[in-house]
Amino acid sequence: MSRRTKVGVTALAVVALTLTACGGPSKTDSGLKGADNAIGQADINPQDASKVKDGGEFRWPVDQLPDNWNYNQLDGTNADGRRMIDTVMPNLFKQKADSTIEVNKDYLDDAKLASSDPQVLEFKISSKAKWSDGTALSWQDFEAQWKSLNGTDKAFEVAGTTGYEDVEKVEKGATDLDVKVTFKKKFAEWKGGLFSPLYPKSMSSSAEAFNKGWADEPKITAGPFKIGTIDRTAKTVTVVRDSNWWGDKPKLEKITFRQVDRPALADALSNGQIDFFDIGSSIDNFAKAKTIQGVTIRQAITPDYSHITFNGADSSILKDAKLRVALMKGIDTKVITTALLGQMLKGDAQVTGNHFFLLGSAGYKDNSAVAAFDKEAAKKQLDELGWKLEGETRKKDGKELVIRYVIPTPNPVSDSIAKLVQTQLKEVGAKVDIQAVPSTDFFKQFVNVGNFDMTGFRWLASATPISDSKGIYTLDPASTNQNYGRIGSEEVNKLLEQANGELDDTKRLEIANEADKKIWELGHQLPLYQLPGAVAVKSNVANFGAVAYANRPYDYIHMGFTE
């Protein structure tokens, strides 16, 4: 399935899987492990810097190039784009493999909670940090980003306002390198998402600059790499070492991101076009990866799960929440999960029953009972809603229950899931019309603008799942944010506000679970399964592979080759 990151900032500890292989050809015939309750660990062939060679090109496969290099703009949130952006832009915090978050000392000397009531944050910017135009990072960059993302100016097409909308003011401290952020409402999960990635103030100088100015390329950078080439014809982006970088010198000379269709990944790795690929839930790619010489399958659970999104907008046949829930009851997620993951996993393939927390995490509870698979209950509820069976398909007021399910192509996983859903819903009298669209158009022309009845992709979350999800489940009449199906309620909005403002960890998880129960009742999204986190990577690649939570940003500085 296609991938999309969540915009936002929380704290979550999740599952871990031990190594499945270590060097040489992969020997994982017994299959991958499923989720357990351990803390996240990476499987990355860790090597001291002295054992990683200087130079080389790392070839990274992607589904698509960025639709916008401004990650905070509505079109900018695809996962592949974020990975490229992170090579050239400042991330003020780093997620570690175990889901804890630390200050990124390349950009900040310190970041602290200076006061709890009112909540005040103080950032101390490193004096070494410079934009590519030679100017120093300053408090003004923070102020400009807050103003563009706080939701007050609707001309800014933002992917989310979480956290920023709670800020009262951003001020200069003792010097231009000192930033003081004062909140009007408490925001618990400020580490990791606020001001990361950080953009120069010029990008927020106008709505036009914010929305379109970075659509084709980044204008100013401040990372260990800089843009080498962007070739949309060849579908590649190359980043190269930036000689002005003030931190540790990257081991790699350059990274080439290349668009590769999912069915072609294994062949591309085998013939040397790429250096790794994410196996995801593709049994074909898993089987092929095991046969490639010089490739290791590494595994660590990551915050990555597949789901089906429903459209509740007035333009969709699924605008009625009761209809959406009835259809969810007609979808057997266990069958789908087993079909996709069963051949890869040693143990039982587990479905996911929560919109915020993944299996094995501190806050996880299965709240899915209201929409749990029950074919007979689905039929009864559809009857009660007036959708009466006529032949094979139900009708109401002369209109057939036909659901347009939009998927990206080529993508065998999305195709398999859609066909399974099509078969299952046929049994309760609903017809599913599968519309396969080019992967490069999938988000921008279909998902982002609500051009679907049902669709599916993968959410790549972070160590902060509650605030990450606020823009997905909050219904804002003025902005889509990432609530592509336009489904929500005032009750959910209030619960999410409470959760994001609750500084007590235990209480915050409890409130989020209350919100999750309401989200299930609304028929918002149907989580399917958590990815096993398997990666096929060349065996001589060091400090990279299955990184667990250490993906925001990836460790682009220390990754490289041992030979």
For each residue, the residues with C-beta under 8 A, 3 or more apart:
1: 280 281 306 408 411 413 414 417 456 457 458
2: 63 78 408 411 414 439 442 443 457 458
3: 63 78 79 80 304 457 458 459 460
4: 77 78 79 443 447 457 458 459 460 482
5: 77 78 79 82 459 460 461 462
6: 77 459 460 461 462 465 468 469 471 472 482
7: 71 72 77 159 160 162 193 468 471 481 482
8: 160 162 163 189 193 462 464 467 468 469 470 471
9: 162 163 189 190 191 192 193 194 196 462 464 467 468
10: 188 189 462 463 464 465 466 467 468 508
11: 99 100 101 189 191 463 464 505
12: 99 303 357 358 361 362 363 461 463 464 465
13: 39 40 98 99 100 361 362
14: 39 40 99 301 303 358 359 360 361 549
15: 35 36 37 38 39 40 301 358 359 360 361
16: 36 38 39 40 41 300 301 548
17: 20 32 33 35 36 41 43 299 300 301 532 533 546
18: 33 41 43
19: 22 43 298 299
20: 17 26 28 32 33 43 297 298 299 534
21: 24 26 27 28 296 297 298
22: 19 45 296
23: 45 296 539
24: 21 27 294 296 539
25: 292 293 294 295 296 539
26: 20 21 289 290 292 295 296 297 536
27: 21 24 290
28: 20 21 31 32 290 297
29: 290
30: 346
31: 28 343 344 345 346
32: 17 20 28 286 297 299 344 345 346 532 534
33: 17 18 20 36 299 345 346 347 532
34: 345 346 347 348 349 350 532
35: 15 17 301 350 358 359 360 530
36: 15 16 17 33 360
37: 15 360
38: 15 16 41 360
39: 13 14 15 16 98 99
40: 13 14 15 16 97 98 99 300 301 548 549
41: 16 17 18 38 97 98 300 548
42: 46 97 300 545 546 547 548 550
43: 17 18 19 20 298 299 300 545 546 548
44: 298 542 543 544 545 546 547
45: 22 23 296 298 539 541 542 543 544 545 562
46: 42 542 543
47: 51 52 542 543 562
48: 51 52
49: 52 248 251 558
50:
51: 47 48 542 562
52: 47 48 49 251 542 543 558 559 560 561 562
53: 56 251 560 561 562 563
54: 251 560
55: 251 252 253
56: 53 251 252 253 560 561
57: 252 253 254 255 256
58: 252 254 255 256 275 541 544 559 560 561
59: 255 256 258 273 274 275
60: 83 255 256 257 258 274 275 276
61: 257 258 259 260 265 268 274 276 277
62: 65 80 83 84 257 258 259 260
63: 2 3 78 80 259 262 408 439
64: 67 78 80 81 259 439 440
65: 62 80 81 84 230 232 235 237 257 259
66: 69 76 78 80 81 84 85 237
67: 64 75 76 78 81 215 443 444
68: 71 73 75 76 81 214 215
69: 66 76 81 84 85 214 215 216 217 218
70: 73 76 199 203 210 211 213 214 215
71: 7 68 76 77 81 82 85 89 159 197
72: 7 76 145 148 149 158 159 160 199 210
73: 68 70 76 157 158 159 210 211 214
74: 77 157 158 159 448 480 481
75: 67 68 157 215 443 444 448
76: 66 67 68 69 70 71 72 73 81 85 159 214
77: 4 5 6 7 71 74 81 82 159 482
78: 2 3 4 5 63 64 66 67 81 82 443
79: 3 4 5 82 83 458 460
80: 3 62 63 64 65 66 83 84 257
81: 64 65 66 67 68 69 71 76 77 78 84 85
82: 5 71 77 78 79 85 86 552
83: 60 62 79 80 86 87 257 554
84: 62 65 66 69 80 81 87 88 237 239 257
85: 66 69 71 76 81 82 88 89 197 218
86: 82 83 89 91 197 223 552 553 554 556
87: 83 84 223 224 225 239 255 553 556
88: 84 85 218 221 222 223 225 226 227 239 242
89: 71 85 86 197 198 199 218 221 222 223
90: 104 106 107 129 137 196 197 198 222 223
91: 86 94 104 107 196 197 198 552 553
92: 103 104 107 108 111 123 195 196 198
93: 101 102 103 104 111 191 192 196
94: 91 101 102 103 104 550 552 553
95: 99 100 101 192 462 463 549 550 551 552
96: 99 100 101 102 549 550
97: 40 41 42 300 547 548 549 550
98: 13 39 40 41 548 549
99: 11 12 13 14 39 40 95 96 303 463 548 549
100: 11 13 95 96 463
101: 11 93 94 95 96 191 192 463 464
102: 93 94 96
103: 92 93 94 108 110 111
104: 90 91 92 93 94 107 108
105: 108 109 126
106: 90 126 128 129 246 247
107: 90 91 92 104 125 126 129 137 198
108: 92 103 104 105 111 123 124 125 126
109: 105 124 125 126
110: 103 122 123 124
111: 92 93 103 108 121 122 123 124 191
112: 121 122
113: 116 119 120 121 190
114: 120 121 122 180
115: 118 119 120
116: 113 119 186 503
117:
118: 115 168 182 183 184
119: 113 115 116 182 183 186 187
120: 113 114 115 180 181 182 183
121: 111 112 113 114 179 180 181 183 190 194
122: 110 111 112 114 173 178 179 180 181
123: 92 108 110 111 142 178 179 181 195
124: 108 109 110 111 177 178 179
125: 107 108 109 129 136 137 138 139 177 178 179
126: 105 106 107 108 109 129 137 177 246
127: 136 177
128: 106 246 247
129: 90 106 107 125 126 136 137 222 246
130: 134 135 136 137 222 244 246
131: 134 135 136 137 200 220 221 222
132: 220 221 222 226 242 244
133: 200 220
134: 130 131
135: 130 131 138 200
136: 125 127 129 130 131 176 177
137: 90 107 125 126 129 130 131 141 177 198 222
138: 125 135 141 142 176 177 201
139: 125 142 143 170 171 172 173 176 177 178 179 180
140: 143 144 172 176 201
141: 137 138 144 145 198 199 200 201
142: 123 138 139 145 146 170 179 181 195 198
143: 139 140 146 147 170 171 201
144: 140 141 147 148 199 200 201 203 204 205
145: 72 141 142 148 149 164 195 198 199 201 204
146: 142 143 149 150 164 167 170 181
147: 143 144 150 152 153 204
148: 72 144 145 153 156 158 203 204 210
149: 72 145 146 156 158 160 161 164
150: 146 147 161 164 165 167
151: 154 158 161 164 165 476 478 479
152: 147
153: 147 148 156 207
154: 151 478 479
155: 207 211
156: 148 149 153 204 207 210 211
157: 73 74 75 207 210 211
158: 72 73 74 148 149 151 161 479 481
159: 7 71 72 73 74 76 77 471 481 482
160: 7 8 72 149 470 471 481 482
161: 149 150 151 158 164 165 471 479 481
162: 7 8 9 165 193 467 468 470 471 500
163: 8 9 166 167 187 189 190 193 194 467 500
164: 145 146 149 150 151 161 167 194
165: 150 151 161 162
166: 163 183 184 185 186 187 500 501
167: 146 150 163 164 170 181 182 183 184 187
168: 118 182 183 184
169: 181 182
170: 139 142 143 146 167 179 180 181 182
171: 139 143 179 180 181 182
172: 139 140 175 176 178 179 180
173: 122 139 177 178 179 180
174: 178
175: 172 178
176: 136 138 139 140 172
177: 124 125 126 127 136 137 138 139 173
178: 122 123 124 125 139 172 173 174 175
179: 121 122 123 124 125 139 142 170 171 172 173
180: 114 120 121 122 139 170 171 172 173
181: 120 121 122 123 142 146 167 169 170 171 194
182: 118 119 120 167 168 169 170 171
183: 118 119 120 121 166 167 168 186 187
184: 118 166 167 168
185: 166 497 501
186: 116 119 166 183 501 502 503
187: 119 163 166 167 183 190 194 467 500 501
188: 10 467 499 500 501 502 503 508
189: 8 9 10 11 163 192 193 464 466 467 500
190: 9 113 121 163 187 193 194
191: 9 11 93 101 111 194 464
192: 9 93 95 101 189 196 462 463 464 552
193: 7 8 9 162 163 189 190 196 462 464 467 468
194: 9 121 163 164 181 187 190 191
195: 92 123 142 145 198
196: 9 90 91 92 93 192 193 552
197: 71 85 86 89 90 91
198: 89 90 91 92 107 137 141 142 145 195 222
199: 70 72 89 141 144 145 203 204
200: 131 133 135 141 144 203 219 220 222
201: 138 140 141 143 144 145 204 205
202: 205 209 219 220
203: 70 144 148 199 200 209 210 213 214 219 220
204: 144 145 147 148 156 199 201 209 210
205: 144 201 202 209
206: 209 210
207: 153 155 156 157 210 211
208: 211 212 213
209: 202 203 204 205 206 212 213 214
210: 70 72 73 148 156 157 203 204 206 207 213
211: 70 73 155 156 157 207 208 215
212: 208 209 215
213: 70 203 208 209 210 219
214: 68 69 70 73 76 203 209 217 218 219
215: 67 68 69 70 75 211 212
216: 69 230
217: 69 214 227 230
218: 69 85 88 89 214 221 227
219: 200 202 203 213 214
220: 131 132 133 200 202 203
221: 88 89 131 132 218 226 227 242
222: 88 89 90 129 130 131 132 137 198 200
223: 86 87 88 89 90 226 242 245
224: 87 241 242 245 247 248 250 556 557
225: 87 88 239 240 241 242 245 250 254 255 556
226: 88 132 221 223 239 240 241 242
227: 88 217 218 221 230 237 238 239 240
228: 238 239 240 254
229: 236 237 238
230: 65 216 217 227 236 237
231: 234 235 236 237
232: 65 235
233:
234: 231
235: 65 231 232 258 259
236: 229 230 231 256 257 258 259
237: 65 66 84 227 229 230 231 256 257
238: 227 228 229 254 255 256 257
239: 84 87 88 225 226 227 228 254 255 257
240: 225 226 227 228 253 254
241: 224 225 226 245 249 250 252 253 254
242: 88 132 221 223 224 225 226 245
243:
244: 130 132
245: 223 224 225 241 242 249 250
246: 106 126 128 129 130
247: 106 128 224 557
248: 49 224 557 558
249: 241 245 557
250: 224 225 241 245 556 557
251: 49 52 53 54 55 56 557 558 559 560 561
252: 55 56 57 58 241 255 556 559 560
253: 55 56 57 240 241
254: 57 58 225 228 238 239 240 241
255: 57 58 59 60 87 225 238 239 252 556
256: 57 58 59 60 236 237 238
257: 60 61 62 65 80 83 84 236 237 238 239
258: 59 60 61 62 235 236 273 274
259: 61 62 63 64 65 235 236
260: 61 62 264 265 268 273 274 277
261: 264 265 410 439
262: 63 265 282 285 410 411 412 413
263: 284 410 412
264: 260 261 267 268
265: 61 260 261 262 268 269 274 277 285
266: 269 270 277 284 285 288 289 292 536
267: 264 270 271 288
268: 61 260 264 265 271 273 274 277
269: 265 266 272 273 274 275 276 277 289 292 295 536 538
270: 266 267 288 292
271: 267 268
272: 269
273: 59 258 260 268 269
274: 59 60 61 258 260 265 268 269 277
275: 58 59 60 269 537 538 541
276: 60 61 269 535 536 537 538 541 544 545
277: 61 260 265 266 268 269 274 285 289 535 536
278: 534 535
279: 282 285 286 289 297 344 532 534 535 536
280: 1 285 413 458 531 534
281: 1 306 340 341 344 413 529 531 532
282: 262 279 285 286 412 413
283: 286 287 340 343 344
284: 263 266 287 288 412
285: 262 265 266 277 279 280 282 288 289 536
286: 32 279 282 283 289 290 297 343 344 534
287: 283 284 290 291
288: 266 267 270 284 285 291 292
289: 26 266 269 277 279 285 286 292 295 297 536
290: 26 27 28 29 286 287 297
291: 287 288
292: 25 26 266 269 270 288 289 295 536
293: 25
294: 24 25 538 539 540
295: 25 26 269 289 292 536 537 538 539
296: 21 22 23 24 25 26 45 536 537 538 539 545
297: 20 21 26 28 32 279 286 289 290 534 535 536
298: 19 20 21 43 44 45 534 535 537 545 546
299: 17 19 20 32 33 43 532 533 534 535 546
300: 16 17 40 41 42 43 97 533 545 546 547 548
301: 14 15 16 17 35 40 358 360 530 532 533 548
302: 460 531 533 546 547 548 549 551
303: 12 14 99 358 460 461 462 463 465 549
304: 3 458 459 460 461 530 531 533
305: 352 358 458 459 461 527 528 529 530 531
306: 1 281 340 413 417 456 457 458 527 528 529 531
307: 352 456 457 458 459 525 526 527 528
308: 331 417 421 454 455 456 525 526 528
309: 447 452 454 455 456 457 484 485 524 525
310: 318 324 327 453 454 485 487 523 524 525 526
311: 315 316 318 319 450 452 453 454 455 484 485 486 487
312: 316 318 319 321 324 485 486 487 522 523 524
313: 316 319 450 485 486
314: 319
315: 311 319 450
316: 311 312 313 319 450 452 453 485
317: 323 399 401 402 403 453
318: 310 311 312 323 324 327 403 453 454 523
319: 311 312 313 314 315 316 323
320: 323 324 385
321: 312 324 325 487 521 522 523
322: 325 326 381 385 523
323: 317 318 319 320 326 327 382 385 387 523
324: 310 312 318 320 321 327 328 487 522 523 524
325: 321 322 328 329 370 371 381 520 521 523
326: 322 323 329 330 378 381 382 385 428
327: 310 318 323 324 330 331 378 403 425 428 430 523
328: 324 325 331 371 523 526
329: 325 326 371 372 373 374 375 377 378 381
330: 326 327 373 375 378 379 424 425 427 428 430
331: 308 327 328 336 373 421 424 425 526
332: 335 336 373 375 424
333: 336 337 351 373 526 527 528 529
334: 337 338 349 351 373
335: 332 338 339 420 424
336: 331 332 333 339 340 417 420 421 528 529
337: 333 334 340 341 342 349 350 351 528 529
338: 334 335 341 342 349
339: 335 336 342 416 420
340: 281 283 306 336 337 349 413 416 417 529
341: 281 337 338 344 345 349 529 532
342: 337 338 339 345 349
343: 31 283 286
344: 31 32 279 281 283 286 341 532 534
345: 31 32 33 34 341 342 348 349 532
346: 30 31 32 33 34
347: 33 34
348: 34 345
349: 34 334 337 338 340 341 342 345 529
350: 34 35 337 359 529 530
351: 333 334 337 368 527 528 529
352: 305 307 358 359 527 528 529 530
353: 365 366 367 368 527
354: 357 358 363 364 365 366 367 368 513 516 527
355: 469 473 516 519 520 524 525 527
356: 363 465 466 469 512 513 515 516
357: 12 354 361 362 363 364 365 465 509 512 513
358: 12 14 15 35 301 303 305 352 354 361 364 461 465 530
359: 14 15 35 350 352 364 530
360: 14 15 35 36 37 38 301 364
361: 12 13 14 15 357 358 364 465
362: 12 13 357 509
363: 12 354 356 357 465 509 512 513
364: 354 357 358 359 360 361
365: 353 354 357 513 516
366: 353 354 369
367: 353 354 370 513 516 517 520
368: 351 353 354 371 372 520 527
369: 366 372 520
370: 325 367 517 520 521
371: 325 328 329 368 520 523 526
372: 329 368 369
373: 329 330 331 332 333 334
374: 329 377 378
375: 329 330 332 378 379 427 428
376: 379 380
377: 329 374 380 381
378: 326 327 329 330 374 375 381 382 428
379: 330 375 376 382 383 389 428 429
380: 376 377 383 384
381: 322 325 326 329 377 378 384 385
382: 323 326 378 379 385 387 394 401 428 429 430
383: 379 380 386 387 388 389
384: 380 381
385: 320 322 323 326 381 382 396
386: 383 396 397
387: 323 382 383 394 395 396 401 429
388: 383 394 395 396
389: 379 383 392 393 394 429
390: 393 394 395
391:
392: 389 426 429 431
393: 389 390 400 401 402 429 430 431
394: 382 387 388 389 390 400 401 429 430
395: 387 388 390 398 399 400 401
396: 385 386 387 388 399 401
397: 386
398: 395
399: 317 395 396
400: 393 394 395 431
401: 317 382 387 393 394 395 396 429 430 431
402: 317 393 430 431 432 433
403: 317 318 327 425 430 431 432 433 453 454
404: 433 435 452 453 454
405: 418 421 422 432 433 434 435 452 453 454 455 456
406: 435 437 442 446 447 451 452 453 454 455
407: 411 414 415 417 418 434 435 436 437 442 455 456
408: 1 2 63 411 414 436 437 438 439 442 457
409: 414 415 436 437 438 439
410: 261 262 263 439
411: 1 2 262 407 408 414 415 439
412: 262 263 282 284 415 416
413: 1 262 280 281 282 306 340 416 417
414: 1 2 407 408 409 411 417 418 456 457
415: 407 409 411 412 418 419 434 436
416: 339 340 412 413 419 420
417: 1 306 308 336 340 407 413 414 420 421 456 528
418: 405 407 414 415 421 422 432 434 456
419: 415 416 422 423 434
420: 335 336 339 416 417 423 424
421: 308 331 336 405 417 418 424 425 432 454
422: 405 418 419 425 426 432 434
423: 419 420 426 427
424: 330 331 332 335 420 421 427 428
425: 327 330 331 403 421 422 428 430 431 432
426: 392 422 423 429 430 431 432
427: 330 375 423 424
428: 326 327 330 375 378 379 382 424 425
429: 379 382 387 389 392 393 394 401 426
430: 327 330 382 393 394 401 402 403 425 426
431: 392 393 400 401 402 403 425 426
432: 402 403 405 418 421 422 425 426 454
433: 402 403 404 405
434: 405 407 415 418 419 422
435: 404 405 406 407 452
436: 407 408 409 415
437: 406 407 408 409 441 442 445 446
438: 408 409 441 442
439: 2 63 64 261 408 409 410 411 442
440: 64 444
441: 437 438 444 445 446
442: 2 406 407 408 437 438 439 445 446 447 457
443: 2 4 67 75 78 446 447 448 457
444: 67 75 440 441 447 448 449
445: 437 441 442 448 449 451
446: 406 437 441 442 443 449 451 452 455
447: 4 309 406 442 443 444 450 451 452 455 457 484
448: 74 75 443 444 445 480 484
449: 444 445 446
450: 311 313 315 316 447 480 484 485 486
451: 406 445 446 447
452: 309 311 316 404 405 406 435 446 447 455
453: 310 311 316 317 318 403 404 405 406
454: 308 309 310 311 318 403 404 405 406 421 432
455: 308 309 311 405 406 407 446 447 452 484
456: 1 306 307 308 309 405 407 414 417 418 528
457: 1 2 3 4 306 307 309 408 414 442 443 447
458: 1 2 3 4 79 280 304 305 306 307 531
459: 3 4 5 6 304 305 307 472
460: 3 4 5 6 79 302 303 304 551
461: 5 6 12 303 304 305 358 465 468 469
462: 5 6 8 9 10 95 192 193 303 465 468 549 552
463: 10 11 12 95 99 100 101 192 303 549 552
464: 8 9 10 11 12 101 189 191 192 193 467 468
465: 6 10 12 303 356 357 358 361 363 461 462 468 469
466: 10 189 356 469 470 496 499 500 508 512
467: 8 9 10 162 163 187 188 189 193 464 470 500
468: 6 7 8 9 10 162 193 461 462 464 465 472
469: 6 8 355 356 461 465 466 472 473 496
470: 8 160 162 466 467 473 474 496 500
471: 6 7 8 159 160 161 162 474 481 482 483
472: 6 459 468 469 481 482 483 525
473: 355 469 470 483 488 492 496 515 519 524
474: 470 471 481 483 488 492 493 496
475: 483 486 487 488 489 490 492 493
476: 151 479 480 481 483
477:
478: 151 154
479: 151 154 158 161 476
480: 74 448 450 476 483 484 486
481: 7 74 158 159 160 161 471 472 474 476
482: 4 6 7 77 159 160 471 472
483: 471 472 473 474 475 476 480 486 487 488
484: 309 311 447 448 450 455 480
485: 309 310 311 312 313 316 450 524 525
486: 311 312 313 450 475 480 483
487: 310 311 312 321 324 475 483 522 523 524
488: 473 474 475 483 492 493 522 524
489: 475 492 493 518 522
490: 475 493 494
491: 494 495 518
492: 473 474 475 488 489 495 496 515 518 519 522
493: 474 475 488 489 490 496 497
494: 490 491 497 498
495: 491 492 498 499 511 512 514 515 518
496: 466 469 470 473 474 492 493 499 500 512 515
497: 185 493 494 500 501
498: 494 495 501 502 511
499: 188 466 495 496 502 508 511 512 515
500: 162 163 166 187 188 189 466 467 470 496 497
501: 166 185 186 187 188 497 498
502: 186 188 498 499 507 508 511
503: 116 186 188 508
504: 507 508
505: 11 508 509
506: 509 510
507: 502 504 510 511
508: 10 188 466 499 502 503 504 505 511 512
509: 357 362 363 505 506 512 513
510: 506 507 513 514
511: 495 498 499 502 507 508 514 515
512: 356 357 363 466 495 496 499 508 509 515 516
513: 354 356 357 363 365 367 509 510 516 517
514: 495 510 511 517 518
515: 356 473 492 495 496 499 511 512 518 519
516: 354 355 356 365 367 512 513 519 520
517: 367 370 513 514 520 521
518: 489 491 492 495 514 515 521 522
519: 355 473 492 515 516 522 524 525
520: 325 355 367 368 369 370 371 516 517 523 524
521: 321 325 370 517 518
522: 312 321 324 487 488 489 492 518 519
523: 310 312 318 321 322 323 324 325 327 328 371 487 520
524: 309 310 312 324 355 473 485 487 488 519 520
525: 307 308 309 310 355 472 485 519
526: 307 308 310 328 331 333 371
527: 305 306 307 333 351 352 353 354 355 368
528: 305 306 307 308 333 336 337 351 352 417 456
529: 281 305 306 333 336 337 340 341 349 350 351 352
530: 35 301 304 305 350 352 358 359
531: 280 281 302 304 305 306 458
532: 17 32 33 34 279 281 299 301 341 344 345
533: 17 299 300 301 302 304 546 548
534: 20 32 278 279 280 286 297 298 299 344 546
535: 276 277 278 279 297 298 299 545 546
536: 26 266 269 276 277 279 285 289 292 295 296 297
537: 275 276 295 296 298 541 544 545
538: 269 275 276 294 295 296 541
539: 23 24 25 45 294 295 296
540: 294 561 562 563
541: 45 58 275 276 537 538 544 545 559 560 561 562
542: 44 45 46 47 51 52 558 559 560 561 562
543: 44 45 46 47 52 555 558 559 560
544: 44 45 58 276 537 541 547 554 555 559
545: 42 43 44 45 276 296 298 300 535 537 541
546: 17 42 43 44 298 299 300 302 533 534 535
547: 42 44 97 300 302 544 550 551 554 555
548: 16 40 41 42 43 97 98 99 300 301 302 533 551
549: 14 40 95 96 97 98 99 302 303 462 463 552
550: 42 94 95 96 97 547 554 555
551: 95 302 460 547 548 554
552: 82 86 91 94 95 192 196 462 463 549
553: 86 87 91 94 556
554: 83 86 544 547 550 551 559
555: 543 544 547 550 558 559
556: 86 87 224 225 250 252 255 553 559
557: 224 247 248 249 250 251
558: 49 52 248 251 542 543 555
559: 52 58 251 252 541 542 543 544 554 555 556
560: 52 53 54 56 58 251 252 541 542 543
561: 52 53 56 58 251 540 541 542
562: 45 47 51 52 53 540 541 542
563: 53 540
